[in-house]
Amino acid sequence: RERANTAAMHAKELRREKERQEEERIAKYIIDKEVREAAYEKQMEEQKACKDKEIAKIRAQQEKAADQQAEVEMLRAKRSKEEADRKARDMARSRALKQQRMARELEEAMAARLRLPRHTGDR
């Protein structure tokens, strides 16, 4: 009987030891899984941060390009307006010179007419 009790106690201790070892394996598995998941989440966050940074960089480049394009268009419009203003001034100057020339020619023609001897129709 004593042997049976000892054997039963020994078997019980073995079962407890197996249970303890199984619980340790489960706990280790859970810890390892949590470590892996945390590492994966960290990697995903780093990739997202890297991607967000790249997107921000691209957006900044696009904004810079848009600003430069707007500046180019503004300069183009300014030059075009300056050219139109210059042409308008040139045309106004040309018209004024033409009017002055015509007025001078008219004056000269009238003066020449006054210098011509007058013929009266007396014969």
DSSP file with accessible surface (Angstrom, degrees, kcal/mol):
  #  RESIDUE AA STRUCTURE BP1 BP2  ACC     N-H-->O    O-->H-N    N-H-->O    O-->H-N    TCO  KAPPA ALPHA  PHI   PSI    X-CA   Y-CA   Z-CA
    1    1 A R     >        0   0  239      0, 0.0     4,-2.8     0, 0.0     5,-0.2   0.000 360.0 360.0 360.0 -41.2    0.0    0.0    0.0
    2    2 A E  H  >  +     0   0  156      1,-0.2     4,-2.8     2,-0.2     5,-0.2   0.887 360.0  50.2 -62.2 -40.3    2.8    2.3    0.9
    3    3 A R  H  > S+     0   0  216      2,-0.2     4,-3.0     1,-0.2    -1,-0.2   0.889 109.9  50.1 -63.6 -41.0    4.3    1.6   -2.5
    4    4 A A  H  > S+     0   0   61      2,-0.2     4,-2.9     1,-0.2    -2,-0.2   0.911 112.5  47.3 -64.0 -42.6    1.0    2.3   -4.2
    5    5 A N  H  X S+     0   0   97     -4,-2.8     4,-2.9     2,-0.2    -2,-0.2   0.918 113.7  47.8 -63.9 -42.7    0.7    5.6   -2.3
    6    6 A T  H  X S+     0   0   84     -4,-2.8     4,-2.8     2,-0.2    -2,-0.2   0.923 113.5  47.4 -64.5 -42.6    4.2    6.5   -3.1
    7    7 A A  H  X S+     0   0   59     -4,-3.0     4,-2.8     2,-0.2    -2,-0.2   0.913 113.0  48.8 -65.2 -40.5    3.6    5.6   -6.8
    8    8 A A  H  X S+     0   0   55     -4,-2.9     4,-2.6     2,-0.2    -2,-0.2   0.920 113.2  47.1 -65.6 -41.8    0.4    7.6   -6.8
    9    9 A M  H  X S+     0   0  116     -4,-2.9     4,-2.7     2,-0.2    -2,-0.2   0.914 112.5  49.8 -65.3 -40.4    2.1   10.6   -5.2
   10   10 A H  H  X S+     0   0  110     -4,-2.8     4,-2.4     2,-0.2    -2,-0.2   0.921 111.7  48.0 -64.3 -41.7    5.0   10.3   -7.7
   11   11 A A  H  X S+     0   0   38     -4,-2.8     4,-2.5     2,-0.2    -2,-0.2   0.902 111.2  51.5 -64.0 -40.3    2.5   10.1  -10.6
   12   12 A K  H  X S+     0   0  100     -4,-2.6     4,-2.6     2,-0.2    -2,-0.2   0.919 109.9  49.1 -63.7 -42.5    0.7   13.1   -9.2
   13   13 A E  H  X S+     0   0  112     -4,-2.7     4,-2.7     1,-0.2    -2,-0.2   0.904 110.2  51.5 -63.9 -39.2    3.9   15.1   -8.9
   14   14 A L  H  X S+     0   0   91     -4,-2.4     4,-2.8     2,-0.2    -1,-0.2   0.914 109.9  49.0 -63.4 -42.3    4.8   14.1  -12.5
   15   15 A R  H  X S+     0   0  140     -4,-2.5     4,-2.9     2,-0.2    -2,-0.2   0.927 112.4  48.5 -61.8 -44.2    1.4   15.3  -13.7
   16   16 A R  H  X S+     0   0  146     -4,-2.6     4,-3.0     2,-0.2    -2,-0.2   0.913 111.9  49.2 -61.3 -43.0    1.9   18.6  -11.8
   17   17 A E  H  X S+     0   0   71     -4,-2.7     4,-2.9     2,-0.2    -2,-0.2   0.922 112.1  48.2 -63.0 -42.8    5.4   19.0  -13.3
   18   18 A K  H  X S+     0   0  149     -4,-2.8     4,-2.8     2,-0.2    -2,-0.2   0.914 112.9  48.5 -62.4 -43.2    4.0   18.3  -16.8
   19   19 A E  H  X S+     0   0  114     -4,-2.9     4,-2.9     2,-0.2    -2,-0.2   0.920 112.1  49.0 -62.1 -43.0    1.2   20.9  -16.2
   20   20 A R  H  X S+     0   0  100     -4,-3.0     4,-2.5     2,-0.2    -2,-0.2   0.935 112.9  47.0 -62.8 -43.4    3.7   23.4  -14.9
   21   21 A Q  H  X S+     0   0   82     -4,-2.9     4,-2.6     2,-0.2    -2,-0.2   0.910 112.5  50.1 -64.2 -40.7    5.9   22.8  -17.9
   22   22 A E  H  X S+     0   0   84     -4,-2.8     4,-2.7     2,-0.2    -2,-0.2   0.924 110.9  49.3 -63.0 -43.5    2.9   23.1  -20.3
   23   23 A E  H  X S+     0   0  129     -4,-2.9     4,-2.9     1,-0.2    -2,-0.2   0.897 110.7  50.7 -63.2 -39.0    1.8   26.4  -18.6
   24   24 A E  H  X S+     0   0  111     -4,-2.5     4,-3.0     2,-0.2    -2,-0.2   0.919 110.6  48.9 -63.6 -43.8    5.4   27.7  -19.0
   25   25 A R  H  X S+     0   0  139     -4,-2.6     4,-2.9     2,-0.2    -2,-0.2   0.924 113.2  47.4 -61.3 -42.5    5.3   26.8  -22.7
   26   26 A I  H  X S+     0   0   84     -4,-2.7     4,-2.9     2,-0.2    -2,-0.2   0.939 113.5  47.4 -63.8 -46.0    2.0   28.5  -23.1
   27   27 A A  H  X S+     0   0   47     -4,-2.9     4,-2.8     2,-0.2    -2,-0.2   0.922 113.5  48.4 -61.6 -42.4    3.2   31.6  -21.2
   28   28 A K  H  X S+     0   0  127     -4,-3.0     4,-3.2     2,-0.2     5,-0.2   0.925 111.4  50.3 -63.7 -42.3    6.4   31.6  -23.3
   29   29 A Y  H  X S+     0   0  131     -4,-2.9     4,-2.8     2,-0.2    -2,-0.2   0.937 111.7  47.8 -60.3 -44.9    4.4   31.2  -26.5
   30   30 A I  H  X S+     0   0   77     -4,-2.9     4,-2.7     2,-0.2    -2,-0.2   0.934 113.9  46.8 -63.2 -44.4    2.1   34.1  -25.5
   31   31 A I  H  X S+     0   0   98     -4,-2.8     4,-2.7     2,-0.2    -2,-0.2   0.943 113.7  48.0 -62.9 -46.3    5.1   36.3  -24.6
   32   32 A D  H  X S+     0   0   61     -4,-3.2     4,-2.8     1,-0.2    -2,-0.2   0.911 112.1  50.0 -60.5 -42.4    6.9   35.5  -27.8
   33   33 A K  H  X S+     0   0   86     -4,-2.8     4,-2.9    -5,-0.2    -1,-0.2   0.928 111.2  48.3 -62.6 -44.6    3.7   36.2  -29.8
   34   34 A E  H  X S+     0   0  117     -4,-2.7     4,-2.6     2,-0.2    -2,-0.2   0.903 111.9  50.0 -63.3 -38.9    3.2   39.6  -28.1
   35   35 A V  H  X S+     0   0   91     -4,-2.7     4,-2.6     2,-0.2    -2,-0.2   0.933 112.5  47.1 -63.7 -46.0    6.9   40.4  -28.8
   36   36 A R  H  X S+     0   0  134     -4,-2.8     4,-2.7     2,-0.2    -2,-0.2   0.929 113.7  47.7 -61.2 -44.9    6.5   39.5  -32.4
   37   37 A E  H  X S+     0   0   89     -4,-2.9     4,-3.0     2,-0.2    -2,-0.2   0.906 112.1  49.5 -64.3 -40.5    3.2   41.5  -32.7
   38   38 A A  H  X S+     0   0   57     -4,-2.6     4,-2.7     2,-0.2    -1,-0.2   0.920 112.3  48.0 -64.6 -41.8    4.8   44.5  -31.0
   39   39 A A  H  X S+     0   0   59     -4,-2.6     4,-2.6     2,-0.2    -2,-0.2   0.920 113.1  48.7 -64.4 -41.3    7.8   44.3  -33.4
   40   40 A Y  H  X S+     0   0  139     -4,-2.7     4,-2.8     2,-0.2    -2,-0.2   0.935 111.9  48.3 -63.6 -45.7    5.4   44.0  -36.4
   41   41 A E  H  X S+     0   0  113     -4,-3.0     4,-2.7     2,-0.2    -2,-0.2   0.911 111.8  50.1 -61.2 -42.0    3.4   46.9  -35.2
   42   42 A K  H  X S+     0   0  126     -4,-2.7     4,-2.6     2,-0.2    -2,-0.2   0.929 111.2  48.6 -61.9 -43.7    6.5   49.0  -34.7
   43   43 A Q  H  X S+     0   0   94     -4,-2.6     4,-2.7     2,-0.2    -2,-0.2   0.922 111.9  49.1 -62.0 -43.2    7.7   48.0  -38.2
   44   44 A M  H  X S+     0   0   62     -4,-2.8     4,-2.7     1,-0.2    -1,-0.2   0.909 111.5  49.3 -63.2 -41.8    4.3   49.0  -39.7
   45   45 A E  H  X S+     0   0  130     -4,-2.7     4,-2.9     2,-0.2    -2,-0.2   0.908 111.6  49.0 -63.6 -42.1    4.4   52.3  -37.8
   46   46 A E  H  X S+     0   0  111     -4,-2.6     4,-2.7     2,-0.2    -2,-0.2   0.914 112.2  48.2 -63.9 -42.2    7.9   53.0  -39.1
   47   47 A Q  H  X S+     0   0  101     -4,-2.7     4,-2.8     2,-0.2    -2,-0.2   0.914 112.9  48.3 -63.8 -41.2    6.9   52.2  -42.6
   48   48 A K  H  X S+     0   0  126     -4,-2.7     4,-3.3     2,-0.2     5,-0.2   0.923 112.0  48.9 -64.7 -42.9    3.8   54.4  -42.3
   49   49 A A  H  X S+     0   0   58     -4,-2.9     4,-2.5     2,-0.2    -2,-0.2   0.922 112.9  48.0 -62.4 -41.6    5.9   57.2  -40.9
   50   50 A C  H  X S+     0   0   86     -4,-2.7     4,-2.4     2,-0.2    -2,-0.2   0.925 113.9  46.6 -63.9 -44.2    8.4   56.8  -43.8
   51   51 A K  H  X S+     0   0  142     -4,-2.8     4,-2.8     2,-0.2    -2,-0.2   0.916 112.5  49.9 -64.5 -44.1    5.6   56.7  -46.3
   52   52 A D  H  X S+     0   0   74     -4,-3.3     4,-2.6     1,-0.2    -1,-0.2   0.900 110.8  50.4 -60.6 -40.6    4.0   59.8  -44.7
   53   53 A K  H  X S+     0   0  166     -4,-2.5     4,-2.4    -5,-0.2    -2,-0.2   0.916 111.3  47.9 -63.8 -43.0    7.3   61.6  -44.8
   54   54 A E  H  X S+     0   0   93     -4,-2.4     4,-2.7     2,-0.2    -2,-0.2   0.913 111.7  50.0 -64.7 -40.8    7.7   60.7  -48.5
   55   55 A I  H  X S+     0   0   61     -4,-2.8     4,-2.9     2,-0.2    -2,-0.2   0.923 110.9  49.4 -63.7 -42.8    4.2   61.9  -49.3
   56   56 A A  H  X S+     0   0   56     -4,-2.6     4,-2.5     2,-0.2    -1,-0.2   0.907 110.9  50.3 -62.4 -40.2    4.9   65.2  -47.4
   57   57 A K  H  X S+     0   0  113     -4,-2.4     4,-2.4     2,-0.2    -2,-0.2   0.931 111.7  47.4 -63.4 -44.7    8.1   65.6  -49.4
   58   58 A I  H  X S+     0   0   67     -4,-2.7     4,-2.8     2,-0.2    -2,-0.2   0.921 112.0  50.5 -63.3 -42.9    6.3   65.0  -52.7
   59   59 A R  H  X S+     0   0  151     -4,-2.9     4,-2.8     1,-0.2    -1,-0.2   0.913 110.1  49.9 -61.2 -42.7    3.6   67.4  -51.7
   60   60 A A  H  X S+     0   0   54     -4,-2.5     4,-2.6     2,-0.2    -1,-0.2   0.916 111.5  48.8 -62.4 -41.1    6.2   70.0  -50.9
   61   61 A Q  H  X S+     0   0  108     -4,-2.4     4,-2.7     2,-0.2    -2,-0.2   0.911 112.0  48.9 -64.3 -41.7    7.8   69.5  -54.2
   62   62 A Q  H  X S+     0   0  124     -4,-2.8     4,-2.7     2,-0.2    -2,-0.2   0.909 112.1  48.3 -64.1 -42.7    4.5   69.8  -56.0
   63   63 A E  H  X S+     0   0  126     -4,-2.8     4,-2.8     2,-0.2    -2,-0.2   0.913 112.1  49.4 -63.2 -41.7    3.7   73.0  -54.1
   64   64 A K  H  X S+     0   0  134     -4,-2.6     4,-2.8     2,-0.2    -2,-0.2   0.929 112.2  47.9 -62.7 -44.1    7.1   74.4  -54.9
   65   65 A A  H  X S+     0   0   52     -4,-2.7     4,-2.8     2,-0.2    -2,-0.2   0.908 112.6  49.0 -63.2 -41.4    6.6   73.5  -58.6
   66   66 A A  H  X S+     0   0   58     -4,-2.7     4,-2.7     2,-0.2    -2,-0.2   0.909 111.8  49.1 -64.4 -41.8    3.2   75.0  -58.6
   67   67 A D  H  X S+     0   0  109     -4,-2.8     4,-2.4     2,-0.2    -2,-0.2   0.921 112.5  47.7 -63.0 -42.4    4.5   78.2  -57.0
   68   68 A Q  H  X S+     0   0  104     -4,-2.8     4,-2.6     2,-0.2    -2,-0.2   0.915 112.2  49.5 -65.0 -41.0    7.3   78.4  -59.5
   69   69 A Q  H  X S+     0   0   92     -4,-2.8     4,-2.8     2,-0.2    -2,-0.2   0.918 110.8  49.9 -63.7 -42.3    4.9   77.8  -62.4
   70   70 A A  H  X S+     0   0   54     -4,-2.7     4,-2.5     2,-0.2    -1,-0.2   0.906 111.2  49.5 -62.5 -40.2    2.6   80.6  -61.0
   71   71 A E  H  X S+     0   0  112     -4,-2.4     4,-2.8     2,-0.2    -2,-0.2   0.922 110.9  49.3 -64.9 -42.5    5.6   82.9  -60.8
   72   72 A V  H  X S+     0   0   62     -4,-2.6     4,-2.7     1,-0.2    -2,-0.2   0.933 112.9  47.4 -61.1 -45.1    6.6   82.1  -64.4
   73   73 A E  H  X S+     0   0  102     -4,-2.8     4,-2.6     2,-0.2    -1,-0.2   0.884 111.2  51.4 -64.7 -38.2    3.0   82.8  -65.5
   74   74 A M  H  X S+     0   0  125     -4,-2.5     4,-2.7     2,-0.2    -2,-0.2   0.933 112.1  46.2 -64.1 -44.2    2.9   86.0  -63.5
   75   75 A L  H  X S+     0   0   60     -4,-2.8     4,-3.0     2,-0.2     5,-0.2   0.907 112.0  51.6 -63.8 -40.5    6.2   87.1  -65.1
   76   76 A R  H  X S+     0   0  144     -4,-2.7     4,-2.5     2,-0.2    -2,-0.2   0.928 111.7  46.6 -61.4 -43.8    4.9   86.1  -68.6
   77   77 A A  H  X S+     0   0   62     -4,-2.6     4,-2.7     2,-0.2    -2,-0.2   0.908 112.2  50.8 -65.4 -40.4    1.7   88.1  -68.0
   78   78 A K  H  X S+     0   0  123     -4,-2.7     4,-2.8     2,-0.2    -2,-0.2   0.935 112.1  46.5 -63.0 -46.1    3.8   91.1  -66.7
   79   79 A R  H  X S+     0   0  158     -4,-3.0     4,-2.7     1,-0.2    -2,-0.2   0.899 111.9  51.4 -62.6 -40.8    6.0   91.0  -69.8
   80   80 A S  H  X S+     0   0   78     -4,-2.5     4,-2.6    -5,-0.2    -1,-0.2   0.919 111.6  46.7 -62.5 -43.2    3.0   90.7  -72.1
   81   81 A K  H  X S+     0   0  129     -4,-2.7     4,-3.0     2,-0.2    -2,-0.2   0.921 112.3  50.2 -65.2 -42.9    1.4   93.7  -70.5
   82   82 A E  H  X S+     0   0  100     -4,-2.8     4,-2.6     2,-0.2    -2,-0.2   0.908 111.6  48.8 -61.4 -40.3    4.6   95.7  -70.7
   83   83 A E  H  X S+     0   0   77     -4,-2.7     4,-2.7     2,-0.2    -2,-0.2   0.924 112.3  47.9 -64.7 -43.9    4.9   94.7  -74.4
   84   84 A A  H  X S+     0   0   54     -4,-2.6     4,-2.5     2,-0.2    -2,-0.2   0.919 112.8  48.9 -63.5 -41.4    1.3   95.8  -75.0
   85   85 A D  H  X S+     0   0   61     -4,-3.0     4,-2.6     2,-0.2    -2,-0.2   0.916 111.4  49.8 -63.1 -42.5    1.9   99.1  -73.2
   86   86 A R  H  X S+     0   0   96     -4,-2.6     4,-2.9     2,-0.2    -2,-0.2   0.935 111.6  48.2 -62.7 -44.2    5.0   99.7  -75.2
   87   87 A K  H  X S+     0   0  116     -4,-2.7     4,-2.7     1,-0.2    -1,-0.2   0.910 111.2  50.6 -62.7 -40.4    3.2   99.0  -78.5
   88   88 A A  H  X S+     0   0   57     -4,-2.5     4,-2.5     2,-0.2    -1,-0.2   0.915 112.0  47.2 -64.0 -42.1    0.4  101.3  -77.4
   89   89 A R  H  X S+     0   0  137     -4,-2.6     4,-2.9     2,-0.2    -2,-0.2   0.921 112.2  50.2 -64.4 -42.4    2.9  104.1  -76.6
   90   90 A D  H  X S+     0   0   58     -4,-2.9     4,-2.9     2,-0.2    -2,-0.2   0.918 112.0  47.4 -61.5 -43.4    4.7  103.5  -79.9
   91   91 A M  H  X S+     0   0  114     -4,-2.7     4,-2.9     2,-0.2    -1,-0.2   0.918 112.8  48.5 -65.0 -41.6    1.4  103.7  -81.8
   92   92 A A  H  X S+     0   0   45     -4,-2.5     4,-2.7     2,-0.2    -2,-0.2   0.925 113.6  47.4 -63.9 -42.5    0.4  106.9  -79.9
   93   93 A R  H  X S+     0   0  137     -4,-2.9     4,-2.8     2,-0.2    -2,-0.2   0.928 112.4  49.9 -63.6 -42.8    3.8  108.4  -80.6
   94   94 A S  H  X S+     0   0   75     -4,-2.9     4,-2.5     2,-0.2    -2,-0.2   0.915 112.0  47.6 -62.9 -43.8    3.5  107.4  -84.3
   95   95 A R  H  X S+     0   0  139     -4,-2.9     4,-2.9     2,-0.2    -1,-0.2   0.916 112.1  49.9 -63.0 -42.5    0.0  108.9  -84.6
   96   96 A A  H  X S+     0   0   41     -4,-2.7     4,-2.7     2,-0.2    -2,-0.2   0.927 112.2  47.3 -63.0 -43.9    1.2  112.1  -82.9
   97   97 A L  H  X S+     0   0   99     -4,-2.8     4,-2.9     2,-0.2    -1,-0.2   0.910 112.4  50.0 -63.3 -40.2    4.2  112.4  -85.2
   98   98 A K  H  X S+     0   0  112     -4,-2.5     4,-3.0     2,-0.2    -2,-0.2   0.926 111.6  48.0 -63.8 -42.8    2.0  111.8  -88.2
   99   99 A Q  H  X S+     0   0  136     -4,-2.9     4,-2.8     2,-0.2    -2,-0.2   0.915 112.8  48.6 -64.8 -41.3   -0.5  114.4  -87.1
  100  100 A Q  H  X S+     0   0  114     -4,-2.7     4,-2.7     2,-0.2    -2,-0.2   0.930 112.7  48.3 -62.8 -44.1    2.4  116.9  -86.5
  101  101 A R  H  X S+     0   0  107     -4,-2.9     4,-3.0     2,-0.2     5,-0.2   0.938 113.1  47.4 -62.4 -43.5    3.8  116.1  -89.9
  102  102 A M  H  X S+     0   0  100     -4,-3.0     4,-2.7     1,-0.2    -2,-0.2   0.915 112.6  49.4 -65.2 -39.7    0.4  116.5  -91.6
  103  103 A A  H  X S+     0   0   48     -4,-2.8     4,-2.7     2,-0.2    -1,-0.2   0.918 112.8  47.5 -65.5 -41.7   -0.2  119.8  -89.8
  104  104 A R  H  X S+     0   0  126     -4,-2.7     4,-3.0     2,-0.2    -2,-0.2   0.930 112.6  48.8 -64.6 -43.8    3.2  121.0  -90.8
  105  105 A E  H  X S+     0   0   98     -4,-3.0     4,-2.7     2,-0.2    -2,-0.2   0.905 111.5  50.0 -63.0 -39.6    2.6  120.0  -94.4
  106  106 A L  H  X S+     0   0  109     -4,-2.7     4,-2.8     2,-0.2    -2,-0.2   0.935 111.8  48.1 -64.4 -42.8   -0.8  121.7  -94.4
  107  107 A E  H  X S+     0   0  137     -4,-2.7     4,-2.9     1,-0.2    -2,-0.2   0.924 112.9  48.0 -61.8 -44.9    0.8  124.8  -93.0
  108  108 A E  H  X S+     0   0  108     -4,-3.0     4,-2.8     2,-0.2    -1,-0.2   0.908 112.0  49.4 -63.6 -39.6    3.6  124.7  -95.6
  109  109 A A  H  X S+     0   0   56     -4,-2.7     4,-2.3     2,-0.2    -2,-0.2   0.921 112.7  47.2 -65.3 -41.1    1.0  124.1  -98.4
  110  110 A M  H  X S+     0   0  112     -4,-2.8     4,-2.1     2,-0.2    -2,-0.2   0.923 113.4  48.4 -68.2 -39.2   -1.1  127.1  -97.1
  111  111 A A  H  X S+     0   0   36     -4,-2.9     4,-1.7     1,-0.2    -2,-0.2   0.918 111.6  49.9 -66.4 -40.0    2.0  129.3  -96.9
  112  112 A A  H  X S+     0   0   38     -4,-2.8     4,-1.2     1,-0.2    -1,-0.2   0.900 109.3  51.9 -65.3 -38.3    3.1  128.3 -100.4
  113  113 A R  H  < S+     0   0  198     -4,-2.3     3,-0.3     1,-0.2    -1,-0.2   0.887 107.8  51.7 -64.9 -38.6   -0.3  129.0 -101.7
  114  114 A L  H  < S+     0   0  131     -4,-2.1    -1,-0.2     1,-0.2    -2,-0.2   0.816 108.1  52.7 -68.6 -29.5   -0.2  132.5 -100.1
  115  115 A R  H  < S+     0   0  184     -4,-1.7    -1,-0.2    -5,-0.2    -2,-0.2   0.723  88.4  97.1 -77.8 -22.4    3.2  133.1 -101.8
  116  116 A L  S  < S-     0   0  112     -4,-1.2     2,-0.1    -3,-0.3    -3,-0.0  -0.424  87.3-105.3 -66.8 142.5    1.9  132.2 -105.2
  117  117 A P        -     0   0   97      0, 0.0     2,-0.5     0, 0.0    -1,-0.1  -0.457  35.6-120.0 -67.4 146.2    0.9  135.2 -107.3
  118  118 A R        -     0   0  212     -2,-0.1     2,-0.7    -4,-0.1    -4,-0.0  -0.711  18.8-152.9 -91.3 131.9   -2.8  135.6 -107.7
  119  119 A H        -     0   0  172     -2,-0.5     2,-0.4     2,-0.0    -1,-0.0  -0.909   6.9-163.9-102.3 122.6   -4.3  135.4 -111.0
  120  120 A T        -     0   0   93     -2,-0.7     2,-1.0     2,-0.1    -2,-0.0  -0.745  33.9-114.8 -94.5 148.2   -7.5  137.3 -111.3
  121  121 A G  S    S+     0   0   80     -2,-0.4     2,-0.7     2,-0.0    -1,-0.0   0.290  70.3 134.6 -75.3  28.8   -9.3  136.4 -114.4
  122  122 A D              0   0  136     -2,-1.0    -2,-0.1     1,-0.0    -1,-0.0  -0.655 360.0 360.0 -87.7 116.9   -8.9  140.0 -115.9
  123  123 A R              0   0  285     -2,-0.7    -2,-0.0     0, 0.0    -1,-0.0  -0.804 360.0 360.0-136.1 360.0   -7.9  139.9 -119.6
